[in-house]
Amino acid sequence: EYGVEGFCYWHYWFGNGKTILDMPFNEVLKSGEPNFPFCLGWANHSWSNKTWQKTAGLSKDVEFLHQSYPGDEDYIEHFRALLPAFKDPRYITVNGKPLFLVYSPSDIPDNAHFIKLWNNLAINNGLKGIHFVARLNSVGHFKVQCEDAMLRSTDRLYQKFLDYGYDAIAPSHMRYSCIKANGYFSKILRTTLSRTIGNITVEKYDYGKIIRYFYINSDSRENVYPQLVPRWDKTPRRGKDAEVFYNTTPENFGKSIDMALDHIKNKDDEHKILFLFAWNEWGEGAYMEPDIKYGRGHLEILKKKILE
């Protein structure tokens, strides 16, 4: 009704068959309901204390769920576990291939081999292959202050993973946009204080300002799928150590939608893809579901921009 055409469910596979939080999607798969398009994103990262609360002076992570890559047998087992989903008629495809997002492709030790193995398995099981999408942050940190240098570095990063065999990139420019909006010096100072004495207050960013930097030239490339971010507030997880966007009004969200649509308007229809972060990530304050403050405002502006 509001222009969302499918869900990308996070999927956890920690290696050696270890999964977690898999019951909701398994119910969707087994029941056939809802009859709504979906795809999967592999959230391939370890869980540690720093996943939630960063503490000043903490020198190392304390892991309680470790992401591992044991080798081919585990890759094969992983693929077989997802094959029923890939073959489900609701599964989202690009050029006939099931779309599979990888959260942290840089952590996979043998990307090219992994992709080739899965593509062969897919073809041997009656699929056309897998449409692999790498989720990557733009190279927009305080070490790359020059705009041209940032863009060149980001393009090189994208090409690196495309050369591995990924079909497309799902970029996030949130870190870059925050630094551009508040300034490099402010970010360096905040980072230094955080690592020594800890944070006194949350780190605030004006959403009306940072959306100017949400998209860069490479988002117009055929094999890049930009990201929509309606709002962001990590205080449920990190308290005063969180980053918070304010002025996240439906009107400002509408401006960011316009910019995203402008970057994909000339692409092939199969590649006019936007990832919306997120439908219901309440723990990070990134959501589209109705709330007390704005009601269905963010949904209504999305509908207006996408469908009307």
C-alpha atoms as a printed R data frame, in Angstrom:
    type eleno elety resid chain resno      x       y       z
1   ATOM     1    CA   GLU     A     1  0.000   0.000   0.000
2   ATOM     2    CA   TYR     A     2  2.858   2.402   0.771
3   ATOM     3    CA   GLY     A     3  5.376   1.394  -1.887
4   ATOM     4    CA   VAL     A     4  7.449  -1.214  -0.022
5   ATOM     5    CA   GLU     A     5  7.785  -4.067  -2.506
6   ATOM     6    CA   GLY     A     6  9.465  -6.714  -0.363
7   ATOM     7    CA   PHE     A     7 11.275  -7.534   2.860
8   ATOM     8    CA   CYS     A     8 14.948  -8.379   3.282
9   ATOM     9    CA   TYR     A     9 15.111 -10.605   6.366
10  ATOM    10    CA   TRP     A    10 18.373 -10.755   8.299
11  ATOM    11    CA   HIS     A    11 19.668 -14.303   8.374
12  ATOM    12    CA   TYR     A    12 22.240 -15.597  10.875
13  ATOM    13    CA   TRP     A    13 24.663 -18.410  10.100
14  ATOM    14    CA   PHE     A    14 27.688 -18.366  12.397
15  ATOM    15    CA   GLY     A    15 29.451 -21.374  10.852
16  ATOM    16    CA   ASN     A    16 29.273 -25.091  11.636
17  ATOM    17    CA   GLY     A    17 25.516 -24.928  11.246
18  ATOM    18    CA   LYS     A    18 25.016 -22.473  14.119
19  ATOM    19    CA   THR     A    19 21.929 -20.284  13.588
20  ATOM    20    CA   ILE     A    20 19.877 -17.953  15.753
21  ATOM    21    CA   LEU     A    21 16.641 -15.913  15.441
22  ATOM    22    CA   ASP     A    22 15.575 -18.150  12.569
23  ATOM    23    CA   MET     A    23 12.059 -19.106  13.721
24  ATOM    24    CA   PRO     A    24 10.199 -16.065  12.291
25  ATOM    25    CA   PHE     A    25 11.535 -16.519   8.761
26  ATOM    26    CA   ASN     A    26 11.160 -20.297   8.914
27  ATOM    27    CA   GLU     A    27  7.484 -19.783   9.735
28  ATOM    28    CA   VAL     A    28  7.119 -17.449   6.749
29  ATOM    29    CA   LEU     A    29  8.739 -20.060   4.524
30  ATOM    30    CA   LYS     A    30  6.772 -23.060   5.813
31  ATOM    31    CA   SER     A    31  3.376 -21.404   6.055
32  ATOM    32    CA   GLY     A    32  3.494 -19.549   2.756
33  ATOM    33    CA   GLU     A    33  2.271 -16.461   4.596
34  ATOM    34    CA   PRO     A    34  2.406 -13.604   4.134
35  ATOM    35    CA   ASN     A    35  2.235 -13.859   0.367
36  ATOM    36    CA   PHE     A    36  4.734 -11.017   0.043
37  ATOM    37    CA   PRO     A    37  8.117 -10.882  -1.741
38  ATOM    38    CA   PHE     A    38 11.253 -11.422   0.346
39  ATOM    39    CA   CYS     A    39 14.972 -12.000   0.150
40  ATOM    40    CA   LEU     A    40 17.699 -12.729   2.688
41  ATOM    41    CA   GLY     A    41 20.660 -10.798   4.042
42  ATOM    42    CA   TRP     A    42 23.452 -12.732   5.736
43  ATOM    43    CA   ALA     A    43 24.305 -10.851   8.946
44  ATOM    44    CA   ASN     A    44 27.776 -12.369   9.073
45  ATOM    45    CA   HIS     A    45 29.238 -10.723  12.149
46  ATOM    46    CA   SER     A    46 30.165 -11.835  15.641
47  ATOM    47    CA   TRP     A    47 28.117 -10.720  18.620
48  ATOM    48    CA   SER     A    48 30.000  -9.152  21.498
49  ATOM    49    CA   ASN     A    49 29.586  -6.668  24.333
50  ATOM    50    CA   LYS     A    50 30.493  -3.867  21.901
51  ATOM    51    CA   THR     A    51 27.530  -4.789  19.716
52  ATOM    52    CA   TRP     A    52 25.411  -3.022  22.309
53  ATOM    53    CA   GLN     A    53 27.359  -0.907  24.795
54  ATOM    54    CA   LYS     A    54 30.800   0.551  24.082
55  ATOM    55    CA   THR     A    55 32.686   1.272  27.292
56  ATOM    56    CA   ALA     A    56 35.576   3.716  27.652
57  ATOM    57    CA   GLY     A    57 38.889   1.977  28.173
58  ATOM    58    CA   LEU     A    58 37.628  -1.444  27.056
59  ATOM    59    CA   SER     A    59 40.545  -2.907  25.131
60  ATOM    60    CA   LYS     A    60 38.888  -5.885  23.507
61  ATOM    61    CA   ASP     A    61 35.565  -7.426  22.635
62  ATOM    62    CA   VAL     A    62 34.043 -10.132  24.792
63  ATOM    63    CA   GLU     A    63 32.424 -12.395  22.221
64  ATOM    64    CA   PHE     A    64 29.468 -14.596  22.999
65  ATOM    65    CA   LEU     A    65 28.574 -15.549  19.413
66  ATOM    66    CA   HIS     A    66 31.544 -15.965  17.080
67  ATOM    67    CA   GLN     A    67 31.228 -15.757  13.298
68  ATOM    68    CA   SER     A    68 33.458 -18.352  11.646
69  ATOM    69    CA   TYR     A    69 34.141 -19.601   8.123
70  ATOM    70    CA   PRO     A    70 35.122 -23.281   8.488
71  ATOM    71    CA   GLY     A    71 35.411 -24.001   4.755
72  ATOM    72    CA   ASP     A    72 33.638 -25.618   1.824
73  ATOM    73    CA   GLU     A    73 31.595 -28.172   3.764
74  ATOM    74    CA   ASP     A    74 30.064 -25.381   5.809
75  ATOM    75    CA   TYR     A    75 29.463 -23.223   2.718
76  ATOM    76    CA   ILE     A    76 27.659 -26.179   1.107
77  ATOM    77    CA   GLU     A    77 25.588 -26.873   4.226
78  ATOM    78    CA   HIS     A    78 24.702 -23.185   4.407
79  ATOM    79    CA   PHE     A    79 23.560 -23.150   0.786
80  ATOM    80    CA   ARG     A    80 21.461 -26.291   1.198
81  ATOM    81    CA   ALA     A    81 19.774 -24.779   4.247
82  ATOM    82    CA   LEU     A    82 18.702 -21.771   2.154
83  ATOM    83    CA   LEU     A    83 17.812 -23.608  -1.064
84  ATOM    84    CA   PRO     A    84 14.093 -23.969  -0.175
85  ATOM    85    CA   ALA     A    85 13.958 -20.196   0.310
86  ATOM    86    CA   PHE     A    86 15.778 -19.498  -2.969
87  ATOM    87    CA   LYS     A    87 13.251 -21.700  -4.794
88  ATOM    88    CA   ASP     A    88 10.218 -20.123  -3.137
89  ATOM    89    CA   PRO     A    89  8.150 -18.221  -5.741
90  ATOM    90    CA   ARG     A    90  8.045 -15.201  -3.401
91  ATOM    91    CA   TYR     A    91 11.838 -14.846  -3.379
92  ATOM    92    CA   ILE     A    92 13.045 -11.587  -4.950
93  ATOM    93    CA   THR     A    93 15.209 -12.077  -8.027
94  ATOM    94    CA   VAL     A    94 17.331  -9.797 -10.192
95  ATOM    95    CA   ASN     A    95 17.722 -10.931 -13.786
96  ATOM    96    CA   GLY     A    96 16.208 -14.228 -12.704
97  ATOM    97    CA   LYS     A    97 18.702 -14.832  -9.874
98  ATOM    98    CA   PRO     A    98 17.784 -14.826  -6.145
99  ATOM    99    CA   LEU     A    99 19.117 -11.688  -4.455
100 ATOM   100    CA   PHE     A   100 21.410 -12.426  -1.494
101 ATOM   101    CA   LEU     A   101 22.826  -9.548   0.565
102 ATOM   102    CA   VAL     A   102 26.061  -9.944   2.551
103 ATOM   103    CA   TYR     A   103 26.314  -7.641   5.568
104 ATOM   104    CA   SER     A   104 30.087  -7.714   6.032
105 ATOM   105    CA   PRO     A   105 31.744  -9.040   2.863
106 ATOM   106    CA   SER     A   106 35.182  -7.867   4.004
107 ATOM   107    CA   ASP     A   107 35.070 -10.475   6.796
108 ATOM   108    CA   ILE     A   108 34.741 -13.411   4.395
109 ATOM   109    CA   PRO     A   109 38.285 -14.744   3.883
110 ATOM   110    CA   ASP     A   110 37.719 -16.163   0.381
111 ATOM   111    CA   ASN     A   111 34.970 -14.126  -1.289
112 ATOM   112    CA   ALA     A   112 35.721 -15.140  -4.871
113 ATOM   113    CA   HIS     A   113 35.776 -18.828  -3.976
114 ATOM   114    CA   PHE     A   114 32.620 -18.578  -1.867
115 ATOM   115    CA   ILE     A   115 30.706 -16.821  -4.658
116 ATOM   116    CA   LYS     A   116 31.885 -19.244  -7.324
117 ATOM   117    CA   LEU     A   117 30.974 -22.249  -5.151
118 ATOM   118    CA   TRP     A   118 27.466 -20.940  -4.424
119 ATOM   119    CA   ASN     A   119 26.848 -20.020  -8.053
120 ATOM   120    CA   ASN     A   120 27.819 -23.536  -9.129
121 ATOM   121    CA   LEU     A   121 25.567 -25.032  -6.448
122 ATOM   122    CA   ALA     A   122 22.725 -22.777  -7.569
123 ATOM   123    CA   ILE     A   123 23.071 -23.788 -11.233
124 ATOM   124    CA   ASN     A   124 23.303 -27.467 -10.283
125 ATOM   125    CA   ASN     A   125 20.041 -27.074  -8.375
126 ATOM   126    CA   GLY     A   126 18.072 -25.523 -11.196
127 ATOM   127    CA   LEU     A   127 18.679 -21.832 -10.479
128 ATOM   128    CA   LYS     A   128 20.339 -19.314 -12.799
129 ATOM   129    CA   GLY     A   129 22.861 -18.427 -10.091
130 ATOM   130    CA   ILE     A   130 22.815 -16.048  -7.133
131 ATOM   131    CA   HIS     A   131 22.675 -12.249  -7.378
132 ATOM   132    CA   PHE     A   132 25.231 -11.329  -4.707
133 ATOM   133    CA   VAL     A   133 25.035  -7.851  -3.156
134 ATOM   134    CA   ALA     A   134 27.833  -6.526  -0.931
135 ATOM   135    CA   ARG     A   135 26.865  -4.070   1.798
136 ATOM   136    CA   LEU     A   136 29.713  -1.539   2.094
137 ATOM   137    CA   ASN     A   137 30.358   1.720   3.907
138 ATOM   138    CA   SER     A   138 31.742   4.517   1.762
139 ATOM   139    CA   VAL     A   139 35.319   5.488   2.589
140 ATOM   140    CA   GLY     A   140 34.151   8.604   4.390
141 ATOM   141    CA   HIS     A   141 36.049   8.747   7.681
142 ATOM   142    CA   PHE     A   142 38.268  11.504   9.064
143 ATOM   143    CA   LYS     A   143 41.373  10.023   7.414
144 ATOM   144    CA   VAL     A   144 39.947  10.844   3.980
145 ATOM   145    CA   GLN     A   145 39.034  14.515   4.150
146 ATOM   146    CA   CYS     A   146 39.370  15.466   0.492
147 ATOM   147    CA   GLU     A   147 36.086  14.991  -1.384
148 ATOM   148    CA   ASP     A   148 37.722  13.759  -4.595
149 ATOM   149    CA   ALA     A   149 39.968  11.373  -2.672
150 ATOM   150    CA   MET     A   150 36.957   9.967  -0.817
151 ATOM   151    CA   LEU     A   151 35.080   9.337  -4.045
152 ATOM   152    CA   ARG     A   152 38.082   7.670  -5.680
153 ATOM   153    CA   SER     A   153 38.702   5.518  -2.599
154 ATOM   154    CA   THR     A   154 35.048   4.500  -2.468
155 ATOM   155    CA   ASP     A   155 35.010   3.571  -6.158
156 ATOM   156    CA   ARG     A   156 38.139   1.444  -5.657
157 ATOM   157    CA   LEU     A   157 36.507  -0.289  -2.700
158 ATOM   158    CA   TYR     A   158 33.391  -1.051  -4.731
159 ATOM   159    CA   GLN     A   159 35.426  -2.368  -7.640
160 ATOM   160    CA   LYS     A   160 37.401  -4.634  -5.338
161 ATOM   161    CA   PHE     A   161 34.272  -6.524  -4.352
162 ATOM   162    CA   LEU     A   162 32.791  -6.481  -7.833
163 ATOM   163    CA   ASP     A   163 36.022  -8.140  -8.975
164 ATOM   164    CA   TYR     A   164 35.450 -10.855  -6.356
165 ATOM   165    CA   GLY     A   165 32.207 -11.668  -8.150
166 ATOM   166    CA   TYR     A   166 29.591  -9.603  -6.364
167 ATOM   167    CA   ASP     A   167 26.919  -8.394  -8.759
168 ATOM   168    CA   ALA     A   168 26.081  -5.175  -6.960
169 ATOM   169    CA   ILE     A   169 26.878  -2.912  -4.008
170 ATOM   170    CA   ALA     A   170 24.455  -1.760  -1.296
171 ATOM   171    CA   PRO     A   171 26.217   1.342   0.054
172 ATOM   172    CA   SER     A   172 25.847   3.157   3.337
173 ATOM   173    CA   HIS     A   173 27.034   6.767   3.522
174 ATOM   174    CA   MET     A   174 25.797   7.407   7.062
175 ATOM   175    CA   ARG     A   175 29.278   7.690   8.586
176 ATOM   176    CA   TYR     A   176 30.422   9.997   5.796
177 ATOM   177    CA   SER     A   177 27.308  12.170   5.985
178 ATOM   178    CA   CYS     A   178 27.621  12.569   9.762
179 ATOM   179    CA   ILE     A   179 31.232  13.698   9.475
180 ATOM   180    CA   LYS     A   180 30.402  16.120   6.667
181 ATOM   181    CA   ALA     A   181 27.468  17.605   8.608
182 ATOM   182    CA   ASN     A   182 29.226  18.129  11.974
183 ATOM   183    CA   GLY     A   183 32.801  18.520  10.740
184 ATOM   184    CA   TYR     A   184 35.976  16.402  10.922
185 ATOM   185    CA   PHE     A   185 37.328  18.139  14.022
186 ATOM   186    CA   SER     A   186 34.136  17.457  15.965
187 ATOM   187    CA   LYS     A   187 34.295  13.751  15.060
188 ATOM   188    CA   ILE     A   188 37.970  13.415  16.014
189 ATOM   189    CA   LEU     A   189 37.342  15.150  19.346
190 ATOM   190    CA   ARG     A   190 34.300  13.006  20.087
191 ATOM   191    CA   THR     A   191 36.150   9.794  19.228
192 ATOM   192    CA   THR     A   192 39.132  10.740  21.403
193 ATOM   193    CA   LEU     A   193 36.980  11.612  24.418
194 ATOM   194    CA   SER     A   194 34.897   8.478  23.974
195 ATOM   195    CA   ARG     A   195 37.977   6.269  24.119
196 ATOM   196    CA   THR     A   196 39.398   7.974  27.219
197 ATOM   197    CA   ILE     A   197 36.778   9.352  29.605
198 ATOM   198    CA   GLY     A   198 33.607   8.142  27.912
199 ATOM   199    CA   ASN     A   199 30.671  10.100  26.538
200 ATOM   200    CA   ILE     A   200 28.692  12.625  28.562
201 ATOM   201    CA   THR     A   201 25.857  13.082  26.076
202 ATOM   202    CA   VAL     A   202 24.571  11.445  22.919
203 ATOM   203    CA   GLU     A   203 26.034  12.483  19.568
204 ATOM   204    CA   LYS     A   204 23.371  14.474  17.718
205 ATOM   205    CA   TYR     A   205 23.018  15.128  14.000
206 ATOM   206    CA   ASP     A   206 20.486  17.303  12.213
207 ATOM   207    CA   TYR     A   207 18.764  15.002   9.707
208 ATOM   208    CA   GLY     A   208 17.883  18.017   7.600
209 ATOM   209    CA   LYS     A   209 21.613  18.677   7.129
210 ATOM   210    CA   ILE     A   210 23.052  15.182   6.795
211 ATOM   211    CA   ILE     A   211 20.671  14.110   4.015
212 ATOM   212    CA   ARG     A   212 22.655  16.456   1.757
213 ATOM   213    CA   TYR     A   213 25.466  13.889   1.937
214 ATOM   214    CA   PHE     A   214 23.410  10.664   1.959
215 ATOM   215    CA   TYR     A   215 24.126  10.018  -1.729
216 ATOM   216    CA   ILE     A   216 27.218  10.313  -3.882
217 ATOM   217    CA   ASN     A   217 27.888  10.059  -7.618
218 ATOM   218    CA   SER     A   218 28.565   6.320  -7.570
219 ATOM   219    CA   ASP     A   219 24.989   5.680  -6.396
220 ATOM   220    CA   SER     A   220 23.939   6.346  -9.991
221 ATOM   221    CA   ARG     A   221 25.953   3.374 -11.232
222 ATOM   222    CA   GLU     A   222 23.916   0.497 -12.636
223 ATOM   223    CA   ASN     A   223 25.269  -1.962 -10.072
224 ATOM   224    CA   VAL     A   224 24.822   0.217  -6.958
225 ATOM   225    CA   TYR     A   225 21.594   0.050  -4.919
226 ATOM   226    CA   PRO     A   226 21.285   3.126  -2.659
227 ATOM   227    CA   GLN     A   227 19.845   3.141   0.850
228 ATOM   228    CA   LEU     A   228 16.958   5.080   2.370
229 ATOM   229    CA   VAL     A   229 17.271   5.942   6.078
230 ATOM   230    CA   PRO     A   230 14.103   7.387   7.636
231 ATOM   231    CA   ARG     A   231 15.612   7.992  11.098
232 ATOM   232    CA   TRP     A   232 18.340   6.812  13.481
233 ATOM   233    CA   ASP     A   233 18.532   6.641  17.278
234 ATOM   234    CA   LYS     A   234 20.674   4.000  19.010
235 ATOM   235    CA   THR     A   235 19.890   5.061  22.569
236 ATOM   236    CA   PRO     A   236 17.846   1.859  23.204
237 ATOM   237    CA   ARG     A   237 21.130  -0.034  22.846
238 ATOM   238    CA   ARG     A   238 23.835   2.434  23.830
239 ATOM   239    CA   GLY     A   239 22.309   5.156  25.977
240 ATOM   240    CA   LYS     A   240 24.533   8.259  26.087
241 ATOM   241    CA   ASP     A   241 27.061   6.542  23.801
242 ATOM   242    CA   ALA     A   242 24.561   6.580  20.954
243 ATOM   243    CA   GLU     A   243 24.279   8.526  17.723
244 ATOM   244    CA   VAL     A   244 20.925  10.255  17.246
245 ATOM   245    CA   PHE     A   245 19.365  11.974  14.231
246 ATOM   246    CA   TYR     A   246 16.916  14.775  15.038
247 ATOM   247    CA   ASN     A   247 14.548  16.665  12.708
248 ATOM   248    CA   THR     A   248 13.633  13.282  11.207
249 ATOM   249    CA   THR     A   249 10.315  14.643  10.004
250 ATOM   250    CA   PRO     A   250  8.358  12.999   7.199
251 ATOM   251    CA   GLU     A   251  9.032  16.125   5.134
252 ATOM   252    CA   ASN     A   252 12.806  15.768   5.484
253 ATOM   253    CA   PHE     A   253 12.524  12.061   4.763
254 ATOM   254    CA   GLY     A   254 10.671  12.998   1.582
255 ATOM   255    CA   LYS     A   255 13.636  15.127   0.504
256 ATOM   256    CA   SER     A   256 15.995  12.186   0.929
257 ATOM   257    CA   ILE     A   257 13.624   9.971  -1.077
258 ATOM   258    CA   ASP     A   258 13.705  12.505  -3.921
259 ATOM   259    CA   MET     A   259 17.513  12.395  -3.964
260 ATOM   260    CA   ALA     A   260 17.591   8.597  -3.925
261 ATOM   261    CA   LEU     A   261 15.057   8.350  -6.755
262 ATOM   262    CA   ASP     A   262 17.075  10.816  -8.795
263 ATOM   263    CA   HIS     A   263 20.091   8.498  -8.571
264 ATOM   264    CA   ILE     A   264 18.226   5.447  -9.877
265 ATOM   265    CA   LYS     A   265 15.905   7.019 -12.464
266 ATOM   266    CA   ASN     A   266 18.105   6.184 -15.478
267 ATOM   267    CA   LYS     A   267 18.878   2.588 -14.507
268 ATOM   268    CA   ASP     A   268 17.473  -0.551 -16.051
269 ATOM   269    CA   ASP     A   269 14.187  -1.497 -14.395
270 ATOM   270    CA   GLU     A   270 15.781  -4.620 -12.881
271 ATOM   271    CA   HIS     A   271 18.308  -2.424 -11.085
272 ATOM   272    CA   LYS     A   272 16.020   0.340  -9.795
273 ATOM   273    CA   ILE     A   273 16.475  -0.981  -6.285
274 ATOM   274    CA   LEU     A   274 16.444   0.959  -3.027
275 ATOM   275    CA   PHE     A   275 17.145  -0.662   0.337
276 ATOM   276    CA   LEU     A   276 15.037   0.891   3.100
277 ATOM   277    CA   PHE     A   277 16.773   0.826   6.483
278 ATOM   278    CA   ALA     A   278 14.594  -0.299   8.125
279 ATOM   279    CA   TRP     A   279 11.028  -1.496   8.580
280 ATOM   280    CA   ASN     A   280 11.212  -2.226  12.312
281 ATOM   281    CA   GLU     A   281 14.745  -1.798  13.708
282 ATOM   282    CA   TRP     A   282 13.484  -0.318  16.970
283 ATOM   283    CA   GLY     A   283 16.760  -1.034  18.779
284 ATOM   284    CA   GLU     A   284 18.498   1.441  16.460
285 ATOM   285    CA   GLY     A   285 15.584   3.827  15.976
286 ATOM   286    CA   ALA     A   286 15.486   3.081  12.246
287 ATOM   287    CA   TYR     A   287 11.912   2.166  11.404
288 ATOM   288    CA   MET     A   288  8.907   2.851   9.178
289 ATOM   289    CA   GLU     A   289  6.185   1.377  11.352
290 ATOM   290    CA   PRO     A   290  3.715   3.948  12.769
291 ATOM   291    CA   ASP     A   291  4.594   5.596  16.087
292 ATOM   292    CA   ILE     A   292  3.099   8.128  18.495
293 ATOM   293    CA   LYS     A   293  5.136  11.089  17.230
294 ATOM   294    CA   TYR     A   294  4.487  10.966  13.480
295 ATOM   295    CA   GLY     A   295  1.815   8.295  13.100
296 ATOM   296    CA   ARG     A   296  1.938   7.024   9.513
297 ATOM   297    CA   GLY     A   297  3.729  10.148   8.331
298 ATOM   298    CA   HIS     A   298  6.858   8.397   7.027
299 ATOM   299    CA   LEU     A   299  4.741   5.795   5.259
300 ATOM   300    CA   GLU     A   300  2.539   8.435   3.679
301 ATOM   301    CA   ILE     A   301  5.474  10.425   2.298
302 ATOM   302    CA   LEU     A   302  7.023   7.233   0.921
303 ATOM   303    CA   LYS     A   303  3.742   6.400  -0.801
304 ATOM   304    CA   LYS     A   304  3.529   9.914  -2.258
305 ATOM   305    CA   LYS     A   305  7.078   9.832  -3.646
306 ATOM   306    CA   ILE     A   306  7.082   6.240  -4.904
307 ATOM   307    CA   LEU     A   307  3.540   5.612  -6.094
308 ATOM   308    CA   GLU     A   308  1.852   8.926  -6.884
